[in-house]
Amino acid sequence: MEKPFIPISQLIANQIRDMIFLEQRYQPGDKLPNEYELSSLLGVSRSSLREAIKLLAGQGILTIRRGSGTFVSSPKEGQRDWFAGAYLEDQKKLVKHWFEFRLILEPHNARLAAQNATKEEREEITRLARELAALVEEGKPFTKEDQAFHTAIATATQNSVITMTMPALEDAVRSAIATSTSIGKSQVSSQNAVKFHQAVADCIALGDAEGAEMAMRFHILHGLRDLDAE
């Protein structure tokens, strides 16, 4: 199996950090779900989860108490708010950098997918675009469908090097959605996804390589603009 260019343990650690500081699912002193439950929730192996927890413990974000479990560390009064604010600013900067990287990679992915995708892959990309639109209309979370859409396009390129970027690409999409929600941009983010996912899917279905590339470029440019907009 090809290895992603970012370690899986780091990607998992990013998810847990976002759950603490962006989504605020866990507060200082809260105990995390046990290893089995958390690995199932994140869809990862228990061995990779252990490595991620070790990374976060080393950063002082988590505290491992043998025989009791893993807990969110309790910073001094006022320190958490500062750290959460700093983390959000760091995330905004990271998401911006990811958008810039994706602007180089993903429009060409869409072009290759329009040229190389099988009939089944084109149908899957179209299905994912429609499924995301339905979830947005119902006001339901759509992170997994958004990730699946972008990785389906990467797969449809038939390029083995591009497929190595998929775990990191999924993490970039997840991080963008979580950060947009935290800064109050979830509505524009979801509208962007609905509009341009459908446009990209339609072009890929038609084998329109130039159109698919342009639609994906606009999708990512709008993400960048929305992130910076006041």
N, C-alpha and C positions, 0 to 999 in steps of 0.2 A: 504494500500500500504506500502511495506517495505521501511524503510528510509535508504539512503546511509550512510556510515560511515563518510563522509565529507559533511557538510551542502551544499545544493544546492547553497545558496547565495555565499559561498566561491568559489565554482567552477566557478560561473558566474564572480565573481570578478577576478579570475585568467585569464579568457578569455579576459576580458576588459584590464587588465594590459598588456597581451601579444599583444593585438591590438595596444597599445600605444608604448610600449618599444621594442618589437621584430618585429612586422609587420610594425610599424610606420605609421599606417593608420591615426592617429590623432596627431597633433603637439600641443605644448603649446599654449593655448588660443583658440584652436578649440572647437566648440560646438559639443557635441555628438548628434546623431539623437534623435528625441523625443522618449518618453517611448514606444509608440506603435511600431515605426519602429525598435528600438533597440531590443525589446523583440522578434519581428518577426525574425529579423536577427539572433539572438542567439538561437531561438527556445525554449524560456523559458517564464514563466508566468511573468506578469508585477509586481506582488507582490514580487517575488523572485528577479527580477531585481532591484526594489527599495532598497531591503536590501543590495544587492551587491554594489549599488552606495553609500549607506550610509557608508559601510565599506571602500570604496576607498576615500570617502570624509574625513573620520576620519583619514586616512593615509596621507592626503594632496595631493593625486594624482589627485582628481577631486574637483571642486568647484561648489557648487550648488547655483545658483542665482535665487531666487524666482521671478517668473514672466518672467524670461528670459530663463532658462534651465540649463543644466549641461555642464561644460566646463573642459577641461584639464587644470590643474593648471600650472601657468607660474613660474618656478623656477628662481633663480638668474642666471646671465650669467655664463656659464660653469658648473653649477650645474646639469643641465639636462643630459649633456653628461656623467658626472661622474656617475649619478644615473642610466642612461641607461646601462652603462658598468657594474656597480655593479649588476644591475638586471639580465643582461645576465649571469654573473658568478654564481649568485645565482640559476638561472634557470638551468644551466648546472649541478650544484651540485644536484638540486632537481630531474632533469631528471635521473641522475645517480642513485639516491636513489630509484626512481620509477622502473628503470630497475632491480635493485637488488631485490625489492619486487616482481616484476612481474616474476622474475626468480624462485621464490618460488611458486607462485600461478599458473601461466599460463600453464607451461608444464603439470601439473596435470589436469588443466581444459581440455586441449586437449585430454589427456588420457580418462577422464570421458566422454567427448563428443563422442569420437570414440566408447565407450562402450554403451552409453545411448541415443544418438541422434536419433530422429525419421527420417524417410525417407525424410520428408519435410525439416527438419532442416539440414540434410546432403546436400540436393540440394541447400538450401539457402547459406550455407557456401561456397560451390563450386561456386555458382553464384557471390558471393561477391568477391572471389579471382580473378575471371576472369574479373569482372567489374573494379576492382582496376588496374589490369594489362593493360586493355584497356585505362584507364585514364592516366596512367603513360606514355604509348606509345604516346599518343596524347599531352603530356605535360600539362595536366590539373590537377587542385587540386584534391587530393584524401583523404583528412582528414576524411570526413564523412564516406567514404567507409571503410577506415582503422579502424575507431572506430566501425563501424557496424560489421566488420568481427570478431573482438575480443569479442564484446558483444554477438554476435550470438553463439560463442563457449561457452561462460559462460552460456548462456541460455540453450544450449544443454546438459550441465552437468546434468540437472534436479535437481540441488542442490539449495535450496532456500537461503542458507547462502551465497553461491558464487554469486548469482544474486544481493545481496545487495551491492557488490563491483562494480557493473557495471558503475554507474555514475562516480566514481573516476577513474575507468579503462579507460573510455572514455576521461577523462580529462588528464590522463597520456599519452595516445596516441597522443592527440592533442598537448600537451605541447612538446612532443618529436619531432614531425614534425616541429612545429614552431621554436624550438631551433635549430634543424638541419639546417633549412633554413637560420637562422640568422648567423650561423657560417660557412656557405658555404658547408654543408654536405648533401644537399637535394638530390643530384644524388645517392650517395651511400645509403642513407636512402631509397629512392624509389626502388632501385635495390634489397635491402634486403627484402623489403615488397613483391615485385613481386615474387621473388624466393621462399621465405619460406612460404608465404601465400598459394601458390599453393601446396607446399609439404605437409603442414599441412592439407589442404582441401582434397588432394588425400588420405592421410592416414585415415582421418575421414570417407570419403566416403567408404573406404574399410573395415572399422571397425578395422583398425590396431592401437591399443591403444599404443603400444610401439613406433611405428614409428611416430605417431602424437605427442607424448610426446617429442621425440628426436628432431623432426623438429622444434617444438615451442621453445625448449631450445636453439637450434642453432640460431633461429631468434632473440631471446632476447640477447644472447651472442654477436652476430654480432652488434646489436644496441649499446651495451656497448662499444665494441671495436672501432666502428666508432666514437662514441662520444669523446673518449679519444685520437684518432689518430690525429697527427699533419698534 
